[in-house]
Amino acid sequence: MACAGGGYAVHAEYNLVPGNLLTALPDSVDFESAAFTTLGAIALHGFRLLEAQVGERVAVIGLGLLGLLAIQIAAAAGCQVFGIDTNPERVELAKQFGIEAVSRHDAAEAGQAFTTNRGFDSVMICADTPSNDPVELAGLIARDRARVVATGAVGLSFPRKIYYEKELSFINSRSYGPGRYDPSYEEKGQDYPIGFVRWTEGRNFQAVVELLESKKTAGHTAYYAAIPIEQAAEAYEVITGKTKIPFLGVVLVYPVDTASETRIIRFPTASPKPASVVRVECWVPVFSQMPPFCLPSKMYPISNWSG
């Protein structure tokens, strides 16, 4: 199973994860690839917000972990994809997936050539920087009335002139998809009707696993550094930047004990509740005076009433 959810999908021997945050894995998808299901769902939800269609030109700004997943998803959907990053190594990595990619310096000119001077139909920002440059670049390379979606944490001071003159739409993508941050969905398991919400976060998880199974999206070893669980402390040193090694992500690898057997725990079905016992008490009034007033002064159980 692939699982997600803050406070649920944690590194522990046993986890209790709500059903809407679980996705079954086919035999052809290994655990290390499946570890990217949640991140893939973030990229997939951002791509869905673009509302991109087959044949459209889509630019992805930022070719880190999310960006590399996003370019593969967009390509699998039949879009013409163009990647941009400030890091030449990530540009080269994107090219390994058959995606045309350039450095930030060359983005405007190369983007014009890629779109035959029309501009991109949509732009997805996957960068992680407090700078406003990704938002400004998105506006510069987008076509008239294009859509810009940010999945990364970037500066949001918009250049009004560009966004106004092109009448661009901007959406700040929220994590995995509909259902996120809704306790009824995530914790209580109340799914949204598919006829009203086609792509919930849970169904996005499933779609990512299907992409992994079909090899249209890769859980690529170039994404991450695999570190044994026994060295978890060192792994966090890498994540926080205290230890400098080239990586886009870290996967904690658990030892495989071939001698042990899979333990299946079956919980007994709940026994039916006994029929409810209904207790009825009859109350009658004791009047302080006879009619015409007939005002009740006290109420007593019938068992205590006399006369």
C-alpha positions as CSV (number, residue, x, y, z in Angstrom):
1,M,0.0,0.0,0.0
2,A,1.0,3.6,-0.6
3,C,-0.2,6.0,2.1
4,A,-0.3,9.7,2.8
5,G,-1.4,12.1,5.5
6,G,0.4,14.3,8.0
7,G,0.5,12.4,11.4
8,Y,-0.6,9.2,9.7
9,A,2.0,8.2,7.1
10,V,5.0,8.3,9.3
11,H,8.2,6.2,9.6
12,A,7.0,3.6,12.1
13,E,6.7,-0.2,12.4
14,Y,2.9,0.1,12.4
15,N,0.7,2.9,11.1
16,L,-3.0,3.5,11.3
17,V,-4.0,5.3,8.2
18,P,-7.6,6.3,7.2
19,G,-8.9,4.5,4.1
20,N,-9.1,7.6,1.9
21,L,-5.4,8.1,2.3
22,L,-4.5,4.5,1.2
23,T,-3.8,3.2,-2.3
24,A,-3.2,-0.4,-3.2
25,L,0.0,-1.2,-5.1
26,P,0.2,-3.6,-8.1
27,D,3.0,-6.1,-8.0
28,S,4.8,-4.2,-10.8
29,V,5.3,-1.1,-8.7
30,D,8.1,-1.3,-6.2
31,F,8.0,0.4,-2.8
32,E,10.7,2.9,-3.5
33,S,8.9,4.2,-6.6
34,A,5.6,4.1,-4.7
35,A,7.2,6.4,-2.0
36,F,6.7,9.2,-4.5
37,T,2.9,8.7,-4.7
38,T,2.1,11.6,-2.4
39,L,4.4,14.0,-4.2
40,G,3.2,12.8,-7.5
41,A,-0.4,13.6,-6.4
42,I,0.7,17.2,-5.6
43,A,2.1,17.5,-9.1
44,L,-0.9,15.9,-10.6
45,H,-3.4,18.1,-8.8
46,G,-1.4,21.2,-9.9
47,F,-1.5,19.9,-13.5
48,R,-5.3,19.3,-13.3
49,L,-5.7,22.9,-12.3
50,L,-4.0,24.0,-15.5
51,E,-6.9,22.4,-17.4
52,A,-4.4,21.7,-20.1
53,Q,-5.6,19.7,-23.2
54,V,-3.9,17.4,-25.7
55,G,-1.4,19.3,-27.9
56,E,-1.2,22.5,-25.7
57,R,2.1,24.0,-24.8
58,V,2.8,23.8,-21.1
59,A,5.8,25.3,-19.4
60,V,7.1,24.0,-16.0
61,I,9.2,26.5,-14.0
62,G,11.4,24.7,-11.5
63,L,12.7,21.2,-12.2
64,G,13.2,19.9,-8.7
65,L,11.3,16.8,-7.5
66,L,7.8,18.2,-8.1
67,G,8.8,19.7,-11.4
68,L,10.3,16.5,-12.8
69,L,7.1,14.7,-11.8
70,A,5.0,17.4,-13.4
71,I,6.8,17.4,-16.8
72,Q,6.2,13.6,-17.0
73,I,2.6,13.9,-16.1
74,A,2.0,16.7,-18.6
75,A,3.8,14.7,-21.3
76,A,1.7,11.6,-20.5
77,A,-1.4,13.8,-21.0
78,G,-0.4,14.6,-24.5
79,C,1.0,18.1,-23.9
80,Q,4.0,19.7,-25.5
81,V,6.2,20.3,-22.4
82,F,9.0,22.8,-21.8
83,G,11.1,22.9,-18.6
84,I,13.0,25.8,-17.0
85,D,15.4,25.8,-14.1
86,T,18.3,27.8,-12.8
87,N,20.3,24.6,-12.1
88,P,22.0,23.2,-15.3
89,E,22.1,19.7,-13.8
90,R,18.3,19.7,-13.4
91,V,17.9,20.9,-16.9
92,E,19.9,18.0,-18.1
93,L,18.0,15.6,-16.0
94,A,14.7,16.8,-17.5
95,K,16.2,16.2,-21.0
96,Q,16.7,12.6,-20.0
97,F,12.9,12.2,-19.9
98,G,12.7,13.6,-23.5
99,I,11.6,17.0,-22.4
100,E,12.9,20.2,-24.0
101,A,14.4,22.2,-21.1
102,V,16.5,25.4,-20.8
103,S,18.2,27.5,-18.2
104,R,16.3,30.5,-16.7
105,H,18.6,32.9,-18.7
106,D,17.4,31.4,-22.0
107,A,13.8,30.9,-21.0
108,A,12.1,33.8,-22.7
109,E,13.7,33.5,-26.1
110,A,13.6,29.7,-26.2
111,G,10.0,29.8,-25.0
112,Q,9.0,32.0,-27.9
113,A,10.6,29.6,-30.4
114,F,8.9,26.6,-28.7
115,T,5.5,28.2,-29.0
116,T,6.1,29.9,-32.4
117,N,5.7,33.3,-30.8
118,R,2.2,32.5,-29.3
119,G,3.2,32.0,-25.7
120,F,2.4,29.1,-23.5
121,D,-1.1,27.9,-23.0
122,S,-0.4,27.3,-19.3
123,V,2.5,27.6,-16.9
124,M,3.1,25.5,-13.8
125,I,5.4,26.9,-11.2
126,C,7.2,24.2,-9.1
127,A,10.0,26.4,-7.8
128,D,10.9,26.9,-4.2
129,T,12.1,30.4,-3.6
130,P,10.9,33.6,-1.8
131,S,11.7,35.5,-5.1
132,N,9.0,36.8,-7.3
133,D,11.0,35.9,-10.4
134,P,9.0,32.6,-11.2
135,V,5.7,34.5,-11.1
136,E,7.1,37.3,-13.3
137,L,8.6,34.8,-15.7
138,A,5.3,32.9,-15.9
139,G,3.5,36.1,-16.9
140,L,6.2,36.9,-19.5
141,I,6.1,33.6,-21.3
142,A,2.3,33.0,-21.1
143,R,0.0,33.7,-24.0
144,D,-3.1,35.9,-23.8
145,R,-5.6,34.6,-21.2
146,A,-3.4,31.7,-20.2
147,R,-3.6,30.0,-16.8
148,V,-0.7,30.0,-14.2
149,V,-0.7,27.5,-11.3
150,A,1.8,27.6,-8.5
151,T,2.5,24.4,-6.6
152,G,5.7,25.6,-5.1
153,A,6.3,28.1,-2.4
154,V,7.3,31.3,-4.3
155,G,7.0,35.0,-3.9
156,L,3.5,36.2,-4.8
157,S,4.0,39.9,-5.7
158,F,2.5,40.0,-9.1
159,P,3.6,42.3,-11.9
160,R,0.2,43.8,-12.5
161,K,0.9,45.2,-15.9
162,I,1.7,41.8,-17.4
163,Y,-1.1,39.9,-15.7
164,Y,-3.6,42.7,-16.4
165,E,-2.8,43.2,-20.1
166,K,-2.9,39.4,-20.8
167,E,-5.8,38.8,-18.4
168,L,-4.0,35.9,-16.9
169,S,-5.6,33.5,-14.4
170,F,-3.6,32.5,-11.3
171,I,-4.3,29.7,-8.9
172,N,-2.3,28.7,-5.8
173,S,-2.6,24.9,-5.8
174,R,-3.5,23.3,-2.5
175,S,-1.6,20.0,-2.0
176,Y,-3.0,16.7,-3.2
177,G,-6.5,17.7,-4.3
178,P,-10.1,18.0,-3.1
179,G,-10.4,16.4,0.4
180,R,-7.2,17.9,1.7
181,Y,-7.7,19.5,5.1
182,D,-11.2,18.3,5.3
183,P,-11.5,16.1,8.5
184,S,-14.7,14.5,7.3
185,Y,-12.8,13.2,4.2
186,E,-9.4,12.5,5.6
187,E,-10.2,11.2,9.0
188,K,-13.7,10.0,8.9
189,G,-13.6,8.4,5.5
190,Q,-16.5,10.3,4.0
191,D,-15.6,10.2,0.3
192,Y,-17.0,12.8,-2.2
193,P,-19.4,11.4,-4.8
194,I,-17.5,10.8,-8.0
195,G,-20.2,12.4,-10.1
196,F,-19.5,15.7,-8.3
197,V,-15.8,15.5,-7.5
198,R,-14.0,13.3,-10.0
199,W,-10.5,13.7,-8.8
200,T,-10.2,13.7,-5.0
201,E,-6.8,13.4,-3.3
202,G,-7.4,9.7,-2.9
203,R,-8.3,9.2,-6.5
204,N,-5.2,11.3,-7.5
205,F,-3.1,8.9,-5.4
206,Q,-4.6,6.0,-7.4
207,A,-3.9,7.8,-10.7
208,V,-0.3,8.3,-9.8
209,V,0.2,4.6,-9.0
210,E,-1.4,3.8,-12.4
211,L,1.1,6.1,-14.1
212,L,3.9,4.3,-12.3
213,E,2.5,1.0,-13.3
214,S,2.3,2.0,-17.0
215,K,5.8,3.5,-16.8
216,K,4.5,6.9,-18.0
217,T,5.9,8.4,-14.8
218,A,9.1,7.0,-13.3
219,G,10.1,6.6,-9.7
220,H,13.5,7.4,-10.9
221,T,16.7,6.7,-8.9
222,A,18.0,10.1,-10.1
223,Y,15.3,11.7,-7.9
224,Y,16.7,10.6,-4.6
225,A,19.4,9.4,-2.3
226,A,18.6,6.0,-0.7
227,I,19.7,5.9,2.9
228,P,19.2,2.9,5.3
229,I,16.8,3.5,8.1
230,E,19.6,2.9,10.6
231,Q,21.2,6.1,9.3
232,A,18.0,8.2,9.6
233,A,19.7,10.8,11.6
234,E,22.2,11.3,8.8
235,A,19.4,11.5,6.3
236,Y,17.9,14.5,8.1
237,E,21.3,16.1,8.1
238,V,21.1,15.9,4.3
239,I,17.5,17.2,4.2
240,T,18.3,20.2,6.3
241,G,21.4,21.0,4.2
242,K,24.0,20.3,7.0
243,T,25.5,17.5,4.9
244,K,26.0,18.5,1.3
245,I,25.3,15.8,-1.3
246,P,23.5,16.2,-4.6
247,F,19.9,15.0,-4.2
248,L,16.3,15.9,-4.9
249,G,14.8,13.7,-2.2
250,V,15.7,11.1,0.4
251,V,14.2,7.6,0.6
252,L,14.7,5.8,3.9
253,V,15.3,2.1,3.0
254,Y,14.2,-0.6,5.4
255,P,16.0,-4.0,5.5
256,V,14.2,-6.9,3.8
257,D,13.9,-9.9,6.1
258,T,13.2,-12.8,3.7
259,A,13.0,-15.2,6.6
260,S,10.0,-13.5,8.2
261,E,6.5,-14.1,7.1
262,T,3.9,-11.5,6.4
263,R,1.6,-11.1,9.4
264,I,-2.0,-10.5,8.7
265,I,-4.1,-9.2,11.6
266,R,-7.8,-9.7,11.2
267,F,-10.1,-7.9,13.5
268,P,-13.3,-9.7,14.5
269,T,-16.5,-8.2,13.1
270,A,-18.4,-6.2,15.7
271,S,-21.1,-8.2,17.4
272,P,-24.6,-6.8,17.0
273,K,-25.7,-4.4,19.7
274,P,-28.3,-5.7,22.1
275,A,-31.8,-4.3,21.6
276,S,-32.2,-1.1,23.4
277,V,-34.0,-1.2,26.7
278,V,-36.7,1.5,26.9
279,R,-37.8,2.6,30.4
280,V,-41.0,4.5,30.7
281,E,-41.9,6.5,33.7
282,C,-45.3,7.9,34.1
283,W,-45.7,11.2,35.8
284,V,-48.9,12.8,37.1
285,P,-49.5,16.3,38.6
286,V,-50.4,17.0,42.2
287,F,-52.3,20.2,42.3
288,S,-52.1,22.8,45.0
289,Q,-55.6,23.9,44.5
290,M,-58.7,22.6,42.8
291,P,-60.2,24.2,39.7
292,P,-60.7,26.9,38.5
293,F,-56.9,27.4,39.1
294,C,-55.5,23.9,38.7
295,L,-51.9,25.1,38.8
296,P,-49.4,22.2,39.3
297,S,-47.1,22.8,42.2
298,K,-45.0,19.6,42.1
299,M,-44.6,16.5,39.9
300,Y,-44.1,13.1,41.4
301,P,-43.4,9.7,39.8
302,I,-46.5,7.6,39.7
303,S,-45.0,5.1,42.1
304,N,-44.9,7.8,44.8
305,W,-48.4,9.1,44.2
306,S,-51.2,8.2,46.6
307,G,-54.8,9.2,46.8
